Amino acid sequence: MAQVRLSGIAKAFGKVTALDAMDLVIEDGELVCLLGPSGSGKSTLLRLIGGFETPSEGTIAIDGVDVTRLPPERRPTAMVFQSHALWSHMTVHGNIAFGLKLRRLPRAEIRERVERVLDLVGLSGYGARLPSQLSGGQQQRVALARSLVIEPKILLLDEPFASLDQHLRERLRDEVRDIQQRLGITAVFVTHGQDEALAISDRIVVLADGRMQQVGRPGEIYAEPKTAFVAGFIGAMNMLDGTLADGEIAAGGLKLPAEGSGPARLAIRPEDIALSEPEEGRMVTVRRMIDFGSHVVVDSTLADGTHLRVQTDKAVRVEAGERVGIRVERWTVFAEGEEPRRYRSDTVRSFRDVRYA
């Protein structure tokens, strides 16, 4: 077992609350991503699990053992930092073997474990090289190998690929996921990249202002956000301020069926809007088309000037300044103090119930 249980964990730095009291269980063999904007508390939470910070309140247990006050070296964890932090005067073998030498393991065992982990991260034959002779991606592989070689129960990764280019970052994240699954190790991965979290995690913990906003599987987080923050933060989303009244929400020139009264926010994914033939009162003005290769995003404005993004396939071609029709197929309404309400066009009496100002 390599379960992590956080109970009532909170952290304050002086008068600043970095993390509000939270409970979280990370199960054996899971890869959990801590996702949020800068200052959300995700790195602080990771450092608390690793023992690099001490909580102001609450307890941390690994495999049922309270490790709240234990230093990092006495926890069954290993951290991969954003900085490679490799010793420039040591070879790749020396960097990886350092932690094993501190544990006074036999030379033969050190050599065997280093060779095994080099093979695991795809660096067989690189043991004699210096860090300066490696690319950025190879250096990060060495940092990962250095953490894996001590055979931790919990692998902690603090934005390890943030300094790498997009293509290399995607390749290494997939490799880390593959290694994590092959070893069956529990991993906690900090990132502010939504795509990264959606691509590799078993569950995502979304943080904002030191509070947990939502915990769930990637598809669940994307399709069923519980707060307006999560809806706007995960993936592309049209977020419009509006008002609920008379069985509908009026927002940004749109009027859609919705229950309730008072101020609310309307959330519509770009892929949940379709372009259609122009029809009076159901049109947008095209500002530009953004071609992403696999799909096209139409940046447009509603009648009141509110921006609206529509995702469509590459076969659709419209010109800047052209007025086109739209059809909203799904939408979510967030009203303060209430659970989000989700709607689909095929669940209302008729599509004529969906009106556009």
One Martini backbone bead per residue (centre of mass of N, CA, C, O) as a GRO file, in nm:
protein
  357
    1MET     BB    1   0.098   0.035   0.019
    2ALA     BB    2   0.040   0.405  -0.103
    3GLN     BB    3  -0.117   0.593   0.093
    4VAL     BB    4  -0.262   0.925   0.110
    5ARG     BB    5  -0.351   1.123   0.409
    6LEU     BB    6  -0.544   1.417   0.442
    7SER     BB    7  -0.612   1.605   0.754
    8GLY     BB    8  -0.681   1.926   0.791
    9ILE     BB    9  -0.499   2.083   0.598
   10ALA     BB   10  -0.279   2.362   0.685
   11LYS     BB   11  -0.130   2.686   0.565
   12ALA     BB   12   0.080   2.941   0.713
   13PHE     BB   13   0.232   3.269   0.641
   14GLY     BB   14   0.159   3.409   0.889
   15LYS     BB   15  -0.117   3.592   0.758
   16VAL     BB   16  -0.093   3.384   0.526
   17THR     BB   17  -0.307   3.173   0.344
   18ALA     BB   18  -0.222   2.894   0.151
   19LEU     BB   19  -0.403   2.676   0.318
   20ASP     BB   20  -0.687   2.535   0.362
   21ALA     BB   21  -0.874   2.321   0.503
   22MET     BB   22  -0.807   1.973   0.406
   23ASP     BB   23  -0.922   1.678   0.231
   24LEU     BB   24  -0.722   1.382   0.124
   25VAL     BB   25  -0.711   1.091  -0.097
   26ILE     BB   26  -0.441   0.884  -0.208
   27GLU     BB   27  -0.413   0.617  -0.388
   28ASP     BB   28  -0.288   0.335  -0.475
   29GLY     BB   29  -0.136   0.401  -0.790
   30GLU     BB   30  -0.184   0.692  -0.830
   31LEU     BB   31  -0.236   0.980  -1.045
   32VAL     BB   32  -0.212   1.308  -0.914
   33CYS     BB   33  -0.327   1.630  -0.993
   34LEU     BB   34  -0.217   1.958  -0.926
   35LEU     BB   35  -0.439   2.225  -1.010
   36GLY     BB   36  -0.340   2.567  -1.091
   37PRO     BB   37  -0.268   2.866  -1.034
   38SER     BB   38  -0.082   3.095  -0.929
   39GLY     BB   39  -0.116   3.072  -0.577
   40SER     BB   40  -0.308   2.811  -0.500
   41GLY     BB   41  -0.113   2.570  -0.336
   42LYS     BB   42   0.020   2.321  -0.481
   43SER     BB   43   0.322   2.328  -0.386
   44THR     BB   44   0.265   2.332  -0.086
   45LEU     BB   45   0.125   2.057  -0.076
   46LEU     BB   46   0.366   1.894  -0.181
   47ARG     BB   47   0.568   1.981   0.045
   48LEU     BB   48   0.406   1.855   0.274
   49ILE     BB   49   0.428   1.561   0.178
   50GLY     BB   50   0.760   1.575   0.167
   51GLY     BB   51   0.862   1.772   0.427
   52PHE     BB   52   0.933   2.087   0.346
   53GLU     BB   53   0.675   2.130   0.516
   54THR     BB   54   0.473   2.247   0.790
   55PRO     BB   55   0.183   2.227   0.923
   56SER     BB   56  -0.050   2.416   1.101
   57GLU     BB   57  -0.255   2.186   1.029
   58GLY     BB   58  -0.289   1.863   1.070
   59THR     BB   59  -0.250   1.550   0.880
   60ILE     BB   60  -0.004   1.297   0.767
   61ALA     BB   61  -0.050   0.987   0.587
   62ILE     BB   62   0.142   0.680   0.528
   63ASP     BB   63   0.021   0.383   0.551
   64GLY     BB   64  -0.098   0.490   0.843
   65VAL     BB   65   0.146   0.685   0.893
   66ASP     BB   66   0.259   0.942   1.079
   67VAL     BB   67   0.444   1.225   0.900
   68THR     BB   68   0.413   1.529   0.980
   69ARG     BB   69   0.718   1.554   1.147
   70LEU     BB   70   0.882   1.447   0.922
   71PRO     BB   71   1.141   1.438   0.739
   72PRO     BB   72   1.219   1.369   0.419
   73GLU     BB   73   1.432   1.128   0.481
   74ARG     BB   74   1.180   0.972   0.655
   75ARG     BB   75   1.031   0.939   0.389
   76PRO     BB   76   0.854   0.757   0.118
   77THR     BB   77   0.992   0.991  -0.068
   78ALA     BB   78   1.017   1.174  -0.392
   79MET     BB   79   1.166   1.455  -0.565
   80VAL     BB   80   1.076   1.648  -0.859
   81PHE     BB   81   1.201   1.924  -0.992
   82GLN     BB   82   1.212   2.184  -1.203
   83SER     BB   83   1.489   2.169  -1.130
   84HIS     BB   84   1.742   1.954  -1.181
   85ALA     BB   85   1.983   1.964  -0.972
   86LEU     BB   86   2.267   1.900  -1.083
   87TRP     BB   87   2.586   1.783  -1.062
   88SER     BB   88   2.835   1.897  -1.266
   89HIS     BB   89   3.088   1.707  -1.151
   90MET     BB   90   2.897   1.474  -1.211
   91THR     BB   91   2.787   1.207  -1.322
   92VAL     BB   92   2.514   1.039  -1.391
   93HIS     BB   93   2.581   0.811  -1.196
   94GLY     BB   94   2.650   0.991  -0.951
   95ASN     BB   95   2.378   1.134  -0.922
   96ILE     BB   96   2.205   0.873  -0.882
   97ALA     BB   97   2.392   0.736  -0.645
   98PHE     BB   98   2.397   0.928  -0.400
   99GLY     BB   99   2.157   0.820  -0.222
  100LEU     BB  100   2.277   0.531  -0.192
  101LYS     BB  101   2.541   0.610  -0.047
  102LEU     BB  102   2.400   0.728   0.205
  103ARG     BB  103   2.282   0.423   0.259
  104ARG     BB  104   2.518   0.215   0.232
  105LEU     BB  105   2.537   0.053  -0.020
  106PRO     BB  106   2.645  -0.166  -0.218
  107ARG     BB  107   2.812  -0.135  -0.509
  108ALA     BB  108   2.665  -0.351  -0.676
  109GLU     BB  109   2.378  -0.244  -0.617
  110ILE     BB  110   2.413   0.038  -0.724
  111ARG     BB  111   2.486  -0.036  -1.013
  112GLU     BB  112   2.228  -0.200  -1.075
  113ARG     BB  113   2.018   0.028  -1.014
  114VAL     BB  114   2.124   0.241  -1.211
  115GLU     BB  115   2.097   0.074  -1.471
  116ARG     BB  116   1.795   0.018  -1.445
  117VAL     BB  117   1.696   0.323  -1.442
  118LEU     BB  118   1.823   0.407  -1.710
  119ASP     BB  119   1.651   0.215  -1.877
  120LEU     BB  120   1.374   0.326  -1.786
  121VAL     BB  121   1.454   0.637  -1.905
  122GLY     BB  122   1.640   0.601  -2.171
  123LEU     BB  123   1.985   0.598  -2.062
  124SER     BB  124   2.154   0.393  -2.180
  125GLY     BB  125   2.503   0.475  -2.174
  126TYR     BB  126   2.508   0.766  -1.986
  127GLY     BB  127   2.677   0.742  -1.711
  128ALA     BB  128   2.959   0.905  -1.807
  129ARG     BB  129   2.821   1.162  -1.824
  130LEU     BB  130   2.766   1.494  -1.823
  131PRO     BB  131   2.527   1.731  -1.793
  132SER     BB  132   2.656   1.915  -2.030
  133GLN     BB  133   2.601   1.655  -2.240
  134LEU     BB  134   2.299   1.729  -2.213
  135SER     BB  135   1.987   1.767  -2.250
  136GLY     BB  136   1.710   1.881  -2.101
  137GLY     BB  137   1.556   1.609  -2.115
  138GLN     BB  138   1.788   1.433  -2.004
  139GLN     BB  139   1.817   1.577  -1.731
  140GLN     BB  140   1.527   1.510  -1.637
  141ARG     BB  141   1.572   1.203  -1.641
  142VAL     BB  142   1.786   1.202  -1.420
  143ALA     BB  143   1.608   1.323  -1.199
  144LEU     BB  144   1.408   1.088  -1.206
  145ALA     BB  145   1.611   0.859  -1.150
  146ARG     BB  146   1.704   0.965  -0.872
  147SER     BB  147   1.420   0.910  -0.744
  148LEU     BB  148   1.372   0.603  -0.828
  149VAL     BB  149   1.629   0.452  -0.705
  150ILE     BB  150   1.506   0.462  -0.395
  151GLU     BB  151   1.221   0.345  -0.393
  152PRO     BB  152   0.956   0.490  -0.363
  153LYS     BB  153   0.617   0.523  -0.279
  154ILE     BB  154   0.637   0.841  -0.343
  155LEU     BB  155   0.592   1.056  -0.621
  156LEU     BB  156   0.718   1.389  -0.668
  157LEU     BB  157   0.599   1.659  -0.893
  158ASP     BB  158   0.734   1.994  -0.976
  159GLU     BB  159   0.708   2.103  -1.264
  160PRO     BB  160   0.938   1.939  -1.451
  161PHE     BB  161   0.852   2.072  -1.765
  162ALA     BB  162   0.836   2.393  -1.781
  163SER     BB  163   1.128   2.448  -1.947
  164LEU     BB  164   1.010   2.304  -2.187
  165ASP     BB  165   0.908   2.221  -2.473
  166GLN     BB  166   0.616   2.110  -2.591
  167HIS     BB  167   0.703   1.843  -2.724
  168LEU     BB  168   0.882   1.737  -2.488
  169ARG     BB  169   0.670   1.755  -2.266
  170GLU     BB  170   0.474   1.547  -2.387
  171ARG     BB  171   0.672   1.308  -2.397
  172LEU     BB  172   0.752   1.300  -2.091
  173ARG     BB  173   0.473   1.268  -1.966
  174ASP     BB  174   0.419   0.992  -2.100
  175GLU     BB  175   0.663   0.849  -1.973
  176VAL     BB  176   0.585   0.888  -1.678
  177ARG     BB  177   0.320   0.734  -1.696
  178ASP     BB  178   0.442   0.467  -1.784
  179ILE     BB  179   0.629   0.426  -1.539
  180GLN     BB  180   0.414   0.444  -1.317
  181GLN     BB  181   0.254   0.193  -1.419
  182ARG     BB  182   0.483  -0.019  -1.418
  183LEU     BB  183   0.549   0.029  -1.100
  184GLY     BB  184   0.292   0.119  -0.923
  185ILE     BB  185   0.316   0.412  -0.839
  186THR     BB  186   0.273   0.682  -0.645
  187ALA     BB  187   0.150   1.008  -0.769
  188VAL     BB  188   0.240   1.366  -0.756
  189PHE     BB  189   0.131   1.635  -0.978
  190VAL     BB  190   0.245   1.949  -1.066
  191THR     BB  191   0.029   2.191  -1.240
  192HIS     BB  192  -0.087   2.449  -1.493
  193GLY     BB  193  -0.156   2.231  -1.709
  194GLN     BB  194  -0.435   2.110  -1.844
  195ASP     BB  195  -0.342   1.903  -2.054
  196GLU     BB  196  -0.158   1.746  -1.866
  197ALA     BB  197  -0.375   1.658  -1.661
  198LEU     BB  198  -0.572   1.520  -1.867
  199ALA     BB  199  -0.357   1.308  -1.990
  200ILE     BB  200  -0.231   1.155  -1.697
  201SER     BB  201  -0.462   1.137  -1.494
  202ASP     BB  202  -0.684   0.999  -1.264
  203ARG     BB  203  -0.678   1.268  -1.092
  204ILE     BB  204  -0.809   1.595  -1.004
  205VAL     BB  205  -0.688   1.889  -0.830
  206VAL     BB  206  -0.852   2.187  -0.780
  207LEU     BB  207  -0.701   2.507  -0.726
  208ALA     BB  208  -0.788   2.809  -0.521
  209ASP     BB  209  -0.682   3.007  -0.285
  210GLY     BB  210  -0.624   2.736  -0.102
  211ARG     BB  211  -0.863   2.573  -0.244
  212MET     BB  212  -1.081   2.324  -0.306
  213GLN     BB  213  -1.290   2.287  -0.590
  214GLN     BB  214  -1.204   1.993  -0.720
  215VAL     BB  215  -1.258   1.628  -0.745
  216GLY     BB  216  -1.154   1.423  -1.031
  217ARG     BB  217  -1.192   1.314  -1.322
  218PRO     BB  218  -1.113   1.446  -1.614
  219GLY     BB  219  -1.395   1.420  -1.755
  220GLU     BB  220  -1.555   1.536  -1.515
  221ILE     BB  221  -1.422   1.813  -1.492
  222TYR     BB  222  -1.494   1.900  -1.783
  223ALA     BB  223  -1.815   1.827  -1.793
  224GLU     BB  224  -1.856   1.881  -1.445
  225PRO     BB  225  -1.839   2.154  -1.317
  226LYS     BB  226  -1.887   2.302  -0.985
  227THR     BB  227  -1.755   2.574  -1.080
  228ALA     BB  228  -1.680   2.863  -1.236
  229PHE     BB  229  -1.378   2.832  -1.215
  230VAL     BB  230  -1.349   2.550  -1.342
  231ALA     BB  231  -1.488   2.616  -1.607
  232GLY     BB  232  -1.272   2.849  -1.686
  233PHE     BB  233  -0.999   2.670  -1.644
  234ILE     BB  234  -1.108   2.418  -1.801
  235GLY     BB  235  -1.060   2.485  -2.078
  236ALA     BB  236  -1.261   2.604  -2.308
  237MET     BB  237  -1.468   2.904  -2.234
  238ASN     BB  238  -1.776   3.060  -2.220
  239MET     BB  239  -1.808   3.350  -2.007
  240LEU     BB  240  -2.122   3.483  -1.881
  241ASP     BB  241  -2.286   3.742  -1.763
  242GLY     BB  242  -2.604   3.724  -1.577
  243THR     BB  243  -2.974   3.673  -1.571
  244LEU     BB  244  -3.234   3.543  -1.377
  245ALA     BB  245  -3.558   3.506  -1.549
  246ASP     BB  246  -3.840   3.368  -1.658
  247GLY     BB  247  -3.688   3.087  -1.742
  248GLU     BB  248  -3.409   3.254  -1.788
  249ILE     BB  249  -3.097   3.350  -1.943
  250ALA     BB  250  -2.927   3.664  -1.959
  251ALA     BB  251  -2.630   3.677  -2.181
  252GLY     BB  252  -2.463   3.856  -2.403
  253GLY     BB  253  -2.741   3.830  -2.590
  254LEU     BB  254  -2.847   3.579  -2.453
  255LYS     BB  255  -3.127   3.332  -2.448
  256LEU     BB  256  -3.186   3.080  -2.201
  257PRO     BB  257  -3.289   2.820  -2.051
  258ALA     BB  258  -3.366   2.872  -1.692
  259GLU     BB  259  -3.338   2.849  -1.358
  260GLY     BB  260  -3.431   3.111  -1.156
  261SER     BB  261  -3.272   3.395  -0.976
  262GLY     BB  262  -3.057   3.629  -1.067
  263PRO     BB  263  -2.739   3.615  -1.062
  264ALA     BB  264  -2.517   3.478  -1.323
  265ARG     BB  265  -2.344   3.213  -1.502
  266LEU     BB  266  -2.249   3.144  -1.836
  267ALA     BB  267  -2.162   2.820  -1.982
  268ILE     BB  268  -1.976   2.760  -2.300
  269ARG     BB  269  -1.866   2.552  -2.516
  270PRO     BB  270  -1.741   2.575  -2.829
  271GLU     BB  271  -1.845   2.271  -2.910
  272ASP     BB  272  -2.161   2.366  -2.818
  273ILE     BB  273  -2.144   2.523  -3.092
  274ALA     BB  274  -2.324   2.597  -3.391
  275LEU     BB  275  -2.332   2.653  -3.713
  276SER     BB  276  -2.564   2.840  -3.920
  277GLU     BB  277  -2.809   2.971  -4.059
  278PRO     BB  278  -2.926   3.261  -4.094
  279GLU     BB  279  -3.115   3.423  -3.823
  280GLU     BB  280  -3.314   3.616  -3.676
  281GLY     BB  281  -3.157   3.655  -3.358
  282ARG     BB  282  -2.916   3.418  -3.460
  283MET     BB  283  -2.635   3.600  -3.449
  284VAL     BB  284  -2.299   3.653  -3.565
  285THR     BB  285  -1.981   3.814  -3.578
  286VAL     BB  286  -1.700   3.781  -3.752
  287ARG     BB  287  -1.355   3.822  -3.680
  288ARG     BB  288  -1.211   3.525  -3.683
  289MET     BB  289  -0.994   3.259  -3.783
  290ILE     BB  290  -0.869   2.961  -3.608
  291ASP     BB  291  -0.613   2.740  -3.702
  292PHE     BB  292  -0.537   2.406  -3.549
  293GLY     BB  293  -0.583   2.178  -3.786
  294SER     BB  294  -0.818   1.990  -3.650
  295HIS     BB  295  -0.947   2.283  -3.607
  296VAL     BB  296  -1.188   2.551  -3.573
  297VAL     BB  297  -1.198   2.893  -3.458
  298VAL     BB  298  -1.462   3.122  -3.400
  299ASP     BB  299  -1.434   3.460  -3.370
  300SER     BB  300  -1.696   3.638  -3.204
  301THR     BB  301  -2.001   3.845  -3.197
  302LEU     BB  302  -2.249   3.975  -3.047
  303ALA     BB  303  -2.480   4.223  -3.047
  304ASP     BB  304  -2.327   4.353  -2.773
  305GLY     BB  305  -2.002   4.251  -2.819
  306THR     BB  306  -1.971   3.977  -2.723
  307HIS     BB  307  -1.766   3.722  -2.694
  308LEU     BB  308  -1.750   3.426  -2.919
  309ARG     BB  309  -1.666   3.081  -2.925
  310VAL     BB  310  -1.632   2.854  -3.210
  311GLN     BB  311  -1.627   2.511  -3.278
  312THR     BB  312  -1.502   2.359  -3.579
  313ASP     BB  313  -1.454   2.244  -3.879
  314LYS     BB  314  -1.252   2.274  -4.170
  315ALA     BB  315  -1.498   2.301  -4.376
  316VAL     BB  316  -1.544   2.567  -4.249
  317ARG     BB  317  -1.618   2.894  -4.408
  318VAL     BB  318  -1.540   3.221  -4.298
  319GLU     BB  319  -1.567   3.573  -4.277
  320ALA     BB  320  -1.479   3.864  -4.195
  321GLY     BB  321  -1.795   4.021  -4.107
  322GLU     BB  322  -1.969   3.789  -4.101
  323ARG     BB  323  -2.301   3.664  -4.078
  324VAL     BB  324  -2.402   3.407  -3.846
  325GLY     BB  325  -2.533   3.129  -3.729
  326ILE     BB  326  -2.653   2.979  -3.416
  327ARG     BB  327  -2.619   2.675  -3.196
  328VAL     BB  328  -2.715   2.573  -2.881
  329GLU     BB  329  -2.661   2.259  -2.702
  330ARG     BB  330  -2.492   2.350  -2.438
  331TRP     BB  331  -2.534   2.442  -2.079
  332THR     BB  332  -2.426   2.641  -1.788
  333VAL     BB  333  -2.540   2.734  -1.454
  334PHE     BB  334  -2.418   2.986  -1.220
  335ALA     BB  335  -2.524   3.017  -0.885
  336GLU     BB  336  -2.509   3.145  -0.592
  337GLY     BB  337  -2.541   2.875  -0.364
  338GLU     BB  338  -2.557   2.670  -0.609
  339GLU     BB  339  -2.598   2.430  -0.812
  340PRO     BB  340  -2.530   2.338  -1.105
  341ARG     BB  341  -2.690   2.385  -1.427
  342ARG     BB  342  -2.781   2.160  -1.689
  343TYR     BB  343  -2.813   2.187  -2.052
  344ARG     BB  344  -3.019   2.085  -2.335
  345SER     BB  345  -3.180   2.121  -2.631
  346ASP     BB  346  -3.329   1.824  -2.609
  347THR     BB  347  -3.480   1.908  -2.312
  348VAL     BB  348  -3.649   2.101  -2.438
  349ARG     BB  349  -3.935   2.149  -2.598
  350SER     BB  350  -3.777   2.347  -2.796
  351PHE     BB  351  -3.561   2.527  -2.988
  352ARG     BB  352  -3.737   2.789  -2.960
  353ASP     BB  353  -3.646   2.839  -2.653
  354VAL     BB  354  -3.391   2.943  -2.799
  355ARG     BB  355  -3.272   3.269  -2.760
  356TYR     BB  356  -3.174   3.578  -2.937
  357ALA     BB  357  -3.091   3.917  -2.900
   0.00000   0.00000   0.00000
